Amino acid sequence: MAIRRGVSGAGVHRSRTNGSCFPIAVLIFLAVLVFSFFVRSLYSSAFTDRNDIVTSLNKQDLNWRERLALQHIKSLFSKEVMDVIKANMDDLGPLSLESFRKNNLSASWKLVGPETVADTNAVSAKSTEVAADIKQETSIGKQEDTLDEDHSRFSETPAILSRRRLREKRREKRAADLVKQEDEVTVKLENAAIERSKSVDSAVLGKYSIWRKENENENSDSTVRLMRDQMIMARVYISLARITHKTDLANELQNRLKESQRALGEATADSDLHTSALEKIKAMGQVLSKAREQLYDCKLVTGKLRAMLQSADEQVRSLKKQSTFLSQLAAKTIPNGLHCLSMRLTIDYYLLPPEKRKFPRSENLENPNLYHYALFSDNVLAASVVVNSTIMNAKEPGKHVFHLVTDKLNFGAMNMWFLLNPPGKATIHVENVDEFKWLNSSYCPVLRQLESAAMKEYYFKSAHPTTLAAGSSNLKYRNPKYLSMLNHLRFYLPQVYPKFDKILFLDDDIVVQKDLTGLWKVDLHGKVNGAVETCGESFHRFDKYLNFSNPHIARNFDPNACGWAYGMNIFDLKEWKNKDITGIYHKWQNMNEDRVLWKLGTLPPGLMTFYGLTHPLEKSWHVLGLGYNPSVDRSEIDNAAVVHYNGNMKPWLELAMTKYRPYWTKYIKFDHPYISSCKLENGEEVLQGEGQAEPRGAMKQGLDSGTFKSSIWIGTLGLEAHGCYKEES
């Protein structure tokens, strides 16, 4: 330990005249050492085994003397010094001067020297200081132990010696633990560095640019994009060359442009390009450099590019309209396979004798204790999926009764299909809407409007589009289904089924995934219609469907009222009759003769007719959007009781979304002879497989005599298998 001293005579003289500070400091320091050793021995002896103390009278005297000495020591030293001494004793470590420096002692205990300065400057290097302190304490401890051995050879007992050995072992263990921790930290850092090195792509190292990686990608389209850019600039310079009357340059650019177009073809990636593409790029680059030197003008080039951009934007809008028109046209067209199926079933049905055309269990048709369904459809395959999925997921299939209504064209096909494919123990009944004599133009406003000259003009004569783009705006509202009473029959349920109290209405573009009998137990709270609301988004509210600029609409309805979905609706027919729902529908339909309240369709008049009379069902009963929304949540579909393909992308069309189609196709028997003979099983039409072959024409499939003969033969086999028909001969 370095003690501050004077280096000159003046310094010596000054130290002497100031009350001899140096001797006092030395005396205090020596006193501290002596008393620390004495106190440590006192503290150590205080924790000896009590049995030894009781048996030794000399030790009792010694303890008495130690207590007396401790009282004198406490009167000599301050509380801070005693705490430091006691802390060193409790830790079983050596007394060191570092403990005095590290504790907040009074100014008289702060020693000044090189070590103190080092401690002050070592705040930023804490780990180095800790290591140095450990070494220093170890060396000081060893020195103190040596002194202890020298001064206490004759006074130390075996207990004191054993404690000293324990202290040495603990110090060694503590030092070993610190070294071990340091080694573990080093190993962790090395492992982390190794993992980071593995994640570095060594292929990029040593290159001048990270973009080189993209150029080396096998699936890159950088060459394709370069050729397209060259072609755009070539068109710009061709226009500028013609403006400046540089015909030779314009012709040269035109020739290079044609070559690049032929080389590019339909390629979308570099791998699709011909090997001569690079030569074409090089030749085009030379011509473009030549054109740039002769024709480049910033203002002219900018104006030409802007004009090309506007032209391309107009073309995109026109193509979008054409795409909309074609998608709507495809959605309204019956696929050849479905037409073939309907034709063959119809022919075979009318070949049956009348007694073979009846369904079993007709006594269930008016039983109010059973579950009755209303299904209005002209699509045989779609209706079969609805019935099959409902029965397959029903807990008690024998209690379900299906009332199917179709048109005259599909009446035979619908009957024939369910005669050949009865739905287990469930009951089926098929009716022809054209045989409902009460449904006439004098009673039904829609029929009266369809017979008017204005409606015929709207549908068949006026504003026929001359282009695809022009026809997209009004084709949506010229849907043939609006001319069919099957679409409007949902407003006449009490007239069709007068003996029922409740009935479940189903669309033909739905799939049932769970048992639906719980819907008959839902309390509608006096409402007529139980349906799932669809107002999660703004476009499913009333102002989307109704013309609120009309005073009749604005006065009677809230534009923000929540819409609901047709497709799966539980109707209370008692309340229907009490509230005269059909009369309300007739009132609004008569007011809309000129289509000023809403466009054609059944959802807008349904929203108006059942306004304030609809009870919202749980969302899980009915999930919509599989016919237009590609992002319906998979969990919602799996948990739904009914999934609905509302929209243009029906599951039986080529437009159907592939990921939603399996929910529908799993209820179709593709090995059925009728389905396989109409080429519905191999994906030629749309029902299976990713790749569809070109569909064959209806005339070739269903109208030639040979096809009809084979259809009759297949139908006969099917009827024989089901016991419906037996040929005489």
C-alpha positions in Angstrom: 0.0 0.0 0.0 1.4 3.3 -1.0 1.3 6.1 1.6 1.2 9.8 0.5 4.5 11.4 1.5 6.2 14.7 1.0 8.9 14.9 -1.7 10.6 18.0 -0.5 11.7 19.7 2.6 8.7 22.0 2.6 6.5 19.0 2.4 8.2 17.4 5.4 8.1 20.5 7.4 4.4 21.0 6.5 3.5 17.5 7.6 5.2 18.0 10.9 3.6 21.3 11.7 0.1 19.9 10.9 -0.2 17.7 13.9 1.8 14.7 12.6 -0.9 13.3 10.3 1.3 10.5 9.0 2.0 8.7 12.3 -1.6 8.9 13.2 -2.7 7.2 9.9 -0.1 4.5 10.4 -1.2 3.8 13.9 -4.8 3.6 12.8 -4.0 1.2 10.0 -1.9 -1.1 12.3 -4.7 -0.9 14.9 -7.2 -2.0 12.3 -5.1 -5.0 11.3 -4.4 -6.1 14.9 -8.0 -5.7 16.0 -9.4 -7.3 12.9 -7.4 -10.5 13.6 -8.4 -10.3 17.2 -12.1 -9.7 16.4 -12.0 -12.5 13.8 -10.7 -14.9 16.3 -13.4 -13.7 18.7 -16.2 -14.1 16.2 -14.9 -17.5 15.1 -14.7 -18.7 18.7 -18.3 -17.5 19.2 -19.5 -20.0 16.7 -17.7 -23.1 18.1 -19.5 -26.1 19.2 -21.6 -25.3 22.3 -20.8 -28.8 23.8 -17.1 -28.0 23.9 -17.8 -24.6 25.5 -19.8 -26.2 28.3 -17.1 -28.8 29.1 -14.2 -26.3 29.1 -14.0 -23.9 32.0 -11.0 -22.1 30.5 -13.0 -21.5 27.3 -15.8 -20.0 29.4 -13.4 -17.5 30.9 -12.1 -16.8 27.4 -15.6 -16.1 26.1 -16.2 -13.7 29.0 -13.0 -11.9 28.1 -14.0 -11.8 24.4 -17.3 -10.2 25.2 -15.6 -7.7 27.4 -13.1 -7.0 24.6 -15.9 -6.6 22.1 -17.5 -3.9 24.2 -14.3 -2.0 24.3 -13.8 -2.4 20.5 -17.3 -1.2 19.7 -16.6 2.0 21.7 -13.4 2.5 19.7 -14.6 1.9 16.1 -17.6 3.3 14.2 -20.6 1.2 13.1 -19.4 1.3 9.5 -16.1 -0.3 10.3 -17.7 -3.0 12.5 -20.2 -3.9 9.6 -17.2 -4.4 7.3 -15.4 -6.6 9.7 -18.5 -8.6 10.5 -19.3 -9.0 6.7 -15.8 -10.4 6.2 -16.2 -12.8 9.1 -19.7 -14.0 7.9 -18.4 -14.7 4.4 -15.6 -16.7 5.9 -13.2 -14.8 3.7 -10.1 -12.8 4.5 -10.2 -9.3 5.6 -8.9 -7.1 2.7 -8.5 -3.4 2.1 -10.6 -3.7 -1.0 -13.7 -4.0 1.3 -12.9 -0.7 2.9 -12.7 0.9 -0.5 -15.9 -0.6 -1.8 -18.0 0.5 1.2 -19.1 4.0 1.9 -16.8 4.7 4.8 -16.1 8.1 6.4 -13.4 10.3 4.9 -10.8 9.3 7.5 -10.9 5.7 6.2 -10.4 6.6 2.5 -6.8 5.8 1.5 -5.2 7.7 -1.3 -2.8 6.1 -3.7 -2.3 4.6 -7.1 -4.8 1.7 -6.4 -7.5 4.2 -5.5 -7.0 6.1 -8.7 -7.1 2.8 -10.6 -10.4 1.9 -9.0 -11.9 5.3 -10.0 -10.9 4.9 -13.6 -12.0 1.2 -13.9 -15.8 1.7 -13.9 -16.0 1.1 -17.7 -14.0 -2.2 -17.3 -15.9 -3.9 -14.6 -15.0 -7.5 -15.6 -11.3 -6.8 -15.5 -11.6 -5.1 -12.1 -13.5 -8.1 -10.7 -10.8 -10.5 -11.9 -8.1 -8.4 -10.4 -10.0 -8.1 -7.1 -10.3 -11.9 -6.9 -6.6 -12.4 -7.5 -5.7 -9.6 -5.0 -8.0 -11.0 -2.3 -6.6 -14.5 -2.9 -3.0 -13.3 -2.4 -3.9 -11.2 0.6 -5.8 -14.1 2.0 -2.8 -16.3 1.6 -0.6 -13.7 3.3 -3.1 -13.4 6.2 -3.3 -17.1 6.5 0.5 -17.2 6.8 0.4 -14.5 9.5 -2.3 -16.3 11.3 -0.3 -19.4 11.3 2.8 -17.5 12.6 0.9 -15.6 15.3 -1.4 -18.3 16.4 0.7 -21.4 16.5 0.4 -21.7 20.2 -3.2 -20.3 20.6 -5.2 -22.0 17.7 -7.4 -24.9 18.5 -8.2 -27.8 16.2 -11.7 -26.2 15.6 -10.0 -23.0 14.3 -7.7 -25.0 12.0 -10.6 -27.0 10.6 -12.6 -23.8 9.9 -9.5 -22.3 8.1 -9.3 -25.4 5.9 -13.0 -25.1 5.1 -12.5 -21.5 4.1 -9.7 -22.4 1.8 -11.8 -25.1 0.2 -14.7 -22.7 -0.3 -12.4 -20.1 -1.9 -11.1 -22.7 -4.2 -14.6 -23.9 -5.1 -15.7 -20.3 -5.7 -12.8 -19.6 -7.9 -13.4 -22.9 -9.8 -17.1 -22.0 -10.3 -16.2 -18.6 -11.7 -13.8 -20.2 -14.1 -16.4 -22.8 -15.1 -19.0 -20.1 -15.7 -16.6 -18.2 -17.9 -15.9 -21.3 -19.9 -19.6 -22.0 -20.4 -20.2 -18.4 -21.7 -17.3 -18.8 -24.1 -18.7 -22.1 -25.4 -22.2 -20.6 -25.9 -20.7 -17.6 -27.8 -18.7 -20.0 -30.0 -21.8 -22.1 -30.8 -23.8 -19.0 -31.6 -21.1 -17.9 -34.0 -21.1 -21.3 -35.7 -24.9 -21.2 -36.2 -24.7 -17.7 -37.7 -22.0 -18.9 -40.1 -24.2 -21.7 -41.2 -27.0 -19.3 -42.1 -24.8 -17.3 -44.4 -25.2 -18.2 -48.1 -21.6 -18.9 -49.2 -22.8 -18.7 -52.9 -23.1 -14.9 -52.5 -19.8 -14.3 -50.9 -17.1 -12.8 -53.2 -19.7 -11.3 -55.6 -20.0 -7.6 -56.3 -23.8 -7.5 -56.0 -26.5 -9.5 -54.3 -28.6 -9.1 -57.4 -26.4 -11.7 -59.1 -28.3 -14.3 -57.2 -31.5 -13.4 -58.9 -29.9 -13.6 -62.3 -28.6 -17.1 -61.6 -32.1 -18.3 -60.6 -33.4 -20.9 -63.0 -37.0 -19.6 -62.7 -36.0 -16.0 -63.2 -37.9 -14.0 -65.9 -35.4 -11.2 -66.2 -34.7 -11.9 -69.9 -38.4 -12.0 -70.6 -38.8 -8.6 -68.9 -35.9 -7.2 -70.8 -37.4 -8.2 -74.1 -40.7 -6.7 -73.2 -39.0 -3.4 -72.2 -37.2 -3.4 -75.5 -40.4 -3.9 -77.4 -42.1 -1.0 -75.6 -39.2 1.3 -76.5 -39.2 0.0 -80.0 -42.9 1.1 -80.4 -42.1 4.5 -79.0 -39.2 5.0 -81.5 -41.2 3.7 -84.4 -43.8 6.4 -83.7 -41.2 9.1 -83.4 -39.4 7.9 -86.6 -42.6 8.2 -88.6 -43.2 11.6 -87.2 -39.8 12.8 -88.3 -40.1 11.0 -91.6 -37.2 8.6 -91.0 -38.8 5.7 -92.8 -35.7 3.5 -93.0 -35.2 3.6 -89.2 -38.9 3.0 -88.6 -38.8 -0.1 -90.9 -35.7 -1.5 -89.2 -37.3 -1.1 -85.8 -40.5 -2.7 -87.1 -38.6 -5.7 -88.3 -36.7 -6.1 -85.1 -40.0 -5.8 -83.2 -41.6 -8.6 -85.2 -38.5 -10.8 -84.6 -38.7 -10.2 -80.8 -42.4 -10.9 -80.7 -41.9 -14.2 -82.5 -39.0 -15.1 -80.2 -41.0 -14.1 -77.1 -44.2 -15.9 -78.1 -46.1 -17.0 -75.0 -43.1 -17.3 -72.8 -43.5 -16.1 -69.2 -40.1 -17.3 -67.9 -36.5 -17.4 -69.2 -36.7 -21.2 -69.5 -39.5 -20.9 -72.0 -37.4 -18.8 -74.4 -35.8 -20.1 -77.5 -32.0 -20.2 -77.7 -32.1 -17.5 -80.4 -33.7 -15.0 -77.9 -30.3 -13.7 -76.8 -29.3 -12.9 -80.4 -32.6 -11.0 -80.9 -32.0 -9.0 -77.7 -28.6 -8.0 -78.9 -29.8 -7.0 -82.3 -32.7 -5.0 -80.8 -30.3 -3.3 -78.4 -28.1 -2.1 -81.3 -31.1 -0.7 -83.2 -32.4 1.0 -80.1 -29.0 2.6 -79.5 -29.1 3.9 -83.0 -32.6 5.2 -82.6 -31.8 6.9 -79.3 -28.9 8.8 -80.9 -31.2 10.1 -83.7 -34.6 10.4 -82.2 -34.4 10.8 -78.4 -36.2 13.8 -77.0 -37.3 13.7 -73.4 -40.6 15.5 -73.9 -41.6 13.5 -76.9 -40.7 10.2 -75.4 -42.6 11.0 -72.1 -45.7 12.1 -74.1 -45.6 8.9 -76.1 -45.2 6.7 -73.1 -48.1 8.5 -71.3 -50.3 7.9 -74.4 -49.4 4.3 -74.5 -50.2 3.9 -70.8 -53.7 5.5 -71.3 -54.4 3.2 -74.2 -53.3 0.1 -72.2 -55.6 1.2 -69.3 -58.6 1.5 -71.7 -57.8 -2.0 -73.1 -57.7 -3.4 -69.6 -61.1 -1.9 -68.7 -62.6 -3.3 -71.9 -61.1 -6.8 -71.3 -62.5 -6.7 -67.7 -66.0 -6.0 -69.1 -65.6 -8.8 -71.6 -64.4 -11.2 -68.9 -67.5 -10.2 -66.7 -69.8 -10.8 -69.7 -68.3 -14.2 -70.4 -68.3 -15.3 -66.8 -71.9 -14.4 -66.5 -72.8 -16.1 -69.7 -70.9 -19.3 -68.6 -72.8 -19.2 -65.2 -76.2 -19.0 -66.9 -75.4 -21.8 -69.4 -76.3 -25.4 -68.6 -73.2 -27.6 -69.1 -73.5 -30.3 -71.8 -73.1 -33.1 -69.3 -76.0 -31.9 -67.1 -78.2 -31.5 -70.2 -77.2 -35.0 -71.3 -78.1 -36.4 -67.9 -81.5 -34.7 -67.9 -82.4 -35.8 -71.4 -81.5 -39.5 -70.8 -83.4 -39.6 -67.5 -86.5 -37.9 -69.1 -86.6 -40.4 -71.9 -86.3 -43.4 -69.6 -89.0 -42.0 -67.3 -91.6 -41.8 -70.0 -90.8 -45.3 -71.1 -91.9 -46.5 -67.7 -95.5 -47.8 -67.2 -97.6 -45.4 -65.0 -97.7 -47.8 -62.1 -93.9 -47.8 -61.9 -93.6 -44.0 -61.5 -94.8 -43.8 -57.9 -92.6 -43.2 -54.9 -93.0 -45.3 -51.7 -94.2 -44.0 -48.3 -96.6 -41.5 -49.7 -98.5 -41.5 -46.4 -95.7 -39.4 -44.9 -96.2 -36.4 -47.3 -98.7 -34.6 -45.0 -97.6 -35.9 -41.6 -97.0 -32.8 -39.4 -94.8 -34.8 -37.0 -92.1 -35.2 -39.6 -89.4 -32.8 -40.9 -90.5 -31.3 -44.2 -88.2 -29.6 -46.7 -89.1 -27.5 -49.7 -86.6 -27.6 -52.6 -87.4 -25.8 -55.9 -84.9 -26.7 -58.7 -84.5 -27.6 -62.4 -81.0 -29.1 -61.8 -81.2 -32.8 -61.3 -77.6 -33.3 -60.1 -77.7 -30.3 -57.7 -81.0 -31.5 -56.2 -79.5 -35.0 -55.7 -76.6 -33.5 -53.8 -78.9 -31.5 -51.5 -81.0 -34.6 -50.7 -78.0 -37.0 -50.3 -76.1 -34.7 -48.1 -79.1 -34.0 -45.8 -79.9 -37.7 -45.4 -76.3 -38.8 -44.9 -75.9 -36.4 -42.0 -79.4 -36.9 -40.5 -79.7 -38.7 -37.2 -83.1 -40.2 -38.1 -83.4 -40.3 -41.9 -86.8 -41.9 -41.9 -88.4 -38.7 -40.4 -87.3 -36.5 -43.3 -89.7 -35.6 -46.2 -88.5 -33.8 -49.3 -91.0 -31.8 -51.4 -89.3 -31.1 -54.8 -90.9 -28.8 -57.3 -89.4 -28.5 -60.8 -90.6 -27.4 -64.2 -92.2 -29.3 -67.0 -88.9 -29.8 -68.9 -87.1 -31.5 -65.9 -90.1 -33.2 -64.2 -89.4 -36.6 -65.8 -85.7 -36.5 -65.1 -86.2 -35.5 -61.5 -88.6 -38.4 -60.9 -86.5 -40.9 -62.7 -83.3 -40.0 -60.8 -84.9 -40.5 -57.4 -86.7 -43.7 -58.6 -83.3 -45.1 -59.4 -81.6 -43.6 -56.4 -84.0 -43.5 -53.5 -82.6 -41.7 -50.4 -82.8 -44.6 -48.0 -85.8 -44.4 -45.6 -86.5 -40.7 -46.4 -89.6 -39.8 -48.4 -89.5 -38.0 -51.8 -92.2 -36.2 -53.6 -91.7 -34.4 -57.0 -94.2 -31.9 -58.4 -94.5 -29.9 -61.6 -94.9 -26.1 -61.1 -96.9 -25.8 -64.3 -99.6 -28.0 -62.8 -100.3 -25.4 -60.0 -103.5 -24.0 -61.6 -103.9 -21.3 -58.9 -100.5 -19.8 -60.0 -101.7 -17.6 -62.9 -101.3 -14.1 -64.1 -104.5 -12.9 -62.5 -103.1 -13.9 -59.0 -99.4 -13.5 -59.4 -98.0 -10.1 -60.3 -94.7 -11.5 -61.7 -96.5 -13.7 -64.2 -98.6 -10.7 -65.3 -95.5 -8.6 -65.7 -93.7 -11.3 -67.7 -96.6 -11.3 -70.1 -96.5 -7.5 -70.6 -95.0 -6.0 -73.8 -92.5 -3.9 -71.8 -91.0 -6.9 -70.2 -90.8 -8.8 -73.5 -89.1 -5.8 -75.0 -86.7 -5.6 -72.2 -85.7 -9.3 -72.4 -85.9 -10.2 -76.0 -85.6 -7.1 -78.2 -84.3 -3.9 -76.8 -80.6 -2.9 -76.3 -79.1 -6.0 -77.7 -75.3 -5.6 -77.2 -73.2 -5.5 -80.3 -70.0 -6.2 -78.4 -69.1 -8.3 -75.4 -68.1 -5.3 -73.4 -71.4 -3.6 -74.0 -73.4 -6.6 -73.0 -71.8 -7.0 -69.6 -73.7 -4.2 -68.0 -77.2 -5.6 -68.4 -76.6 -9.3 -68.7 -76.8 -9.8 -65.0 -80.4 -8.6 -64.8 -81.4 -10.6 -67.9 -80.9 -13.9 -66.2 -83.3 -16.6 -67.4 -84.0 -17.7 -63.9 -85.9 -14.4 -63.4 -88.4 -15.7 -66.0 -89.0 -19.0 -64.1 -91.7 -19.2 -61.5 -89.4 -21.7 -59.6 -87.5 -18.6 -58.4 -90.6 -16.8 -57.1 -92.4 -19.8 -55.7 -90.7 -19.2 -52.3 -93.3 -16.5 -51.7 -96.2 -18.9 -52.0 -95.2 -21.6 -49.4 -98.5 -21.7 -47.5 -100.4 -22.1 -50.9 -98.1 -25.0 -51.9 -98.1 -26.7 -48.5 -101.3 -25.6 -46.7 -101.2 -28.3 -44.0 -97.8 -27.6 -42.5 -96.9 -25.3 -39.6 -93.2 -25.1 -40.3 -91.1 -25.9 -43.3 -87.4 -25.6 -44.1 -86.6 -24.0 -47.4 -83.3 -25.1 -49.2 -81.7 -23.8 -52.3 -80.2 -26.3 -54.8 -76.7 -24.8 -54.6 -76.1 -25.8 -50.9 -74.5 -28.8 -49.2 -75.7 -30.0 -45.8 -73.0 -31.1 -43.4 -74.8 -31.6 -40.1 -78.2 -32.7 -38.8 -80.8 -29.9 -39.4 -83.6 -31.1 -37.1 -82.5 -28.5 -34.5 -83.9 -25.8 -36.7 -87.5 -26.9 -36.0 -86.8 -26.3 -32.3 -85.6 -22.7 -32.7 -87.9 -20.2 -31.1 -88.6 -17.5 -33.7 -90.2 -15.2 -31.1 -93.2 -14.5 -33.3 -91.2 -13.9 -36.4 -91.9 -15.5 -39.8 -88.5 -16.1 -41.2 -85.4 -17.6 -39.5 -82.3 -16.8 -41.4 -78.6 -16.0 -41.0 -77.8 -12.3 -41.3 -75.2 -11.2 -43.8 -74.5 -7.6 -42.7 -70.9 -8.2 -41.6 -69.9 -6.0 -44.5 -71.4 -2.7 -45.7 -72.5 -4.0 -49.1 -74.9 -6.5 -47.5 -77.2 -3.9 -46.1 -80.5 -2.7 -47.6 -79.1 0.2 -49.5 -77.2 -2.2 -51.7 -80.3 -3.9 -53.0 -83.0 -1.2 -52.9 -83.3 2.2 -54.6 -83.5 4.6 -51.7 -83.9 7.6 -54.0 -87.5 6.4 -54.4 -89.7 7.9 -51.7 -91.6 4.6 -51.1 -88.3 2.9 -50.2 -86.8 5.8 -48.2 -90.0 6.2 -46.2 -90.5 2.5 -45.2 -87.0 1.1 -44.8 -83.7 1.8 -43.1 -80.8 1.9 -45.6 -78.4 0.4 -42.9 -80.8 -2.4 -42.0 -79.1 -5.8 -42.0 -79.6 -8.1 -44.9 -80.1 -11.9 -44.6 -79.6 -14.9 -46.8 -81.9 -17.1 -48.8 -80.7 -20.6 -49.2 -81.6 -22.2 -45.8 -84.6 -20.6 -44.1 -87.0 -22.0 -41.5 -90.5 -20.5 -42.1 -93.3 -20.4 -39.6 -96.3 -20.9 -41.9 -98.8 -20.1 -39.2 -97.4 -16.6 -38.6 -97.0 -16.3 -42.4 -100.8 -16.6 -42.8 -101.5 -14.4 -39.8 -99.4 -11.6 -41.2 -100.4 -12.1 -44.8 -96.8 -12.3 -46.1 -97.8 -13.2 -49.6 -100.1 -10.1 -49.7 -97.1 -7.9 -48.7 -95.1 -9.4 -51.4 -97.8 -8.7 -54.0 -98.0 -5.1 -52.9 -94.3 -4.4 -53.4 -94.2 -6.4 -56.6 -97.0 -4.4 -58.2 -95.2 -1.2 -57.3 -92.1 -2.4 -59.0 -93.6 -3.1 -62.4 -91.2 -0.6 -64.1 -88.2 -1.9 -62.0 -87.9 1.5 -60.2 -87.7 0.0 -56.6 -85.2 -2.8 -57.3 -83.7 -4.7 -60.2 -85.0 -8.2 -61.0 -84.4 -10.9 -58.4 -86.0 -12.5 -55.3 -83.6 -11.2 -52.5 -84.7 -7.5 -52.7 -88.4 -8.3 -52.5 -87.6 -10.8 -49.8 -85.8 -8.2 -47.7 -88.8 -5.9 -48.1 -91.5 -8.5 -47.4 -89.9 -10.0 -44.3 -88.6 -6.6 -43.0 -88.9 -6.7 -39.2 -90.2 -10.3 -39.4 -86.8 -12.1 -39.6 -85.2 -13.8 -36.6 -81.4 -14.1 -36.9 -79.9 -17.6 -36.6 -76.5 -18.5 -35.5 -73.8 -18.0 -38.1 -72.7 -21.6 -37.9 -76.0 -22.8 -39.4 -75.3 -21.3 -42.8 -72.0 -20.2 -44.3 -72.1 -18.3 -47.6 -69.7 -17.2 -50.3 -68.3 -20.4 -51.8 -69.5 -19.3 -55.2 -67.7 -15.9 -55.3 -65.4 -15.5 -52.2 -62.0 -17.3 -52.5 -61.1 -16.5 -48.9 -63.8 -18.1 -46.8 -62.2 -19.4 -43.6 -61.7 -23.1 -43.7 -62.7 -23.6 -40.0 -66.0 -21.8 -40.7 -66.7 -24.2 -43.6 -65.9 -27.3 -41.6 -68.1 -26.1 -38.6 -71.0 -25.1 -40.8 -74.3 -27.0 -40.9 -74.9 -25.8 -44.4 -72.4 -24.3 -47.0 -73.8 -22.2 -49.8 -72.3 -21.7 -53.3 -74.1 -18.4 -53.8 -72.6 -16.5 -56.7 -71.7 -17.3 -60.3 -69.1 -20.0 -59.5 -71.4 -23.0 -59.0 -69.7 -26.3 -58.2 -71.1 -28.0 -61.3 -69.5 -25.3 -63.6 -66.0 -24.9 -64.9 -66.0 -21.5 -63.1 -66.1 -23.3 -59.7 -63.3 -22.7 -57.3 -61.3 -25.9 -57.1 -60.7 -25.8 -53.3 -64.4 -25.6 -52.6 -65.6 -28.2 -55.1 -64.8 -31.4 -53.0 -67.5 -30.4 -50.4 -70.0 -30.8 -53.2 -68.6 -33.7 -55.3 -68.2 -36.1 -52.4 -72.0 -36.6 -52.5 -72.0 -37.7 -56.1 -71.7 -41.3 -57.2 -69.4 -40.9 -60.3 -69.6 -44.6 -61.0 -73.3 -44.3 -61.7 -74.0 -45.5 -65.3 -75.9 -42.3 -66.2 -73.2 -40.0 -64.9 -70.4 -42.0 -66.5 -72.2 -42.2 -69.8 -72.6 -38.4 -69.9 -68.9 -37.9 -69.3 -69.3 -36.3 -65.9 -66.8 -38.5 -64.1 -63.6 -37.8 -66.0 -63.6 -34.0 -65.6 -64.7 -33.4 -69.2 -67.4 -31.1 -68.0 -66.3 -29.8 -64.6 -67.0 -32.1 -61.8 -63.7 -33.9 -61.2 -60.0 -33.3 -61.8 -57.9 -30.2 -62.5 -57.7 -30.5 -66.2 -60.9 -30.5 -68.2 -61.2 -31.8 -71.7 -63.2 -30.0 -74.3 -66.9 -30.7 -73.8 -68.8 -32.3 -76.6 -71.8 -30.8 -78.2 -75.4 -31.5 -76.9 -76.5 -32.6 -80.4 -73.7 -35.2 -80.6 -74.3 -36.4 -77.0 -78.0 -36.5 -76.7 -80.0 -36.0 -79.9 -78.8 -38.7 -82.3 -80.8 -41.9 -82.3 -77.8 -44.1 -81.4 -77.3 -42.2 -78.2 -80.9 -42.4 -77.4 -80.9 -46.2 -77.8 -77.9 -46.6 -75.5 -79.6 -44.3 -73.0 -82.7 -46.5 -73.1 -80.6 -49.6 -72.7 -78.7 -48.2 -69.7 -81.9 -46.9 -68.1 -83.5 -50.4 -68.5 -80.6 -52.0 -66.7 -80.8 -49.5 -63.9 -84.6 -50.1 -63.5 -84.1 -53.8 -63.5 -81.5 -53.5 -60.7 -84.0 -51.5 -58.6 -87.0 -53.7 -59.4 -88.8 -50.9 -61.2 -89.0 -52.3 -64.7 -88.8 -55.7 -66.4 -88.7 -56.1 -70.2 -91.2 -58.6 -71.7 -89.6 -61.1 -74.1 
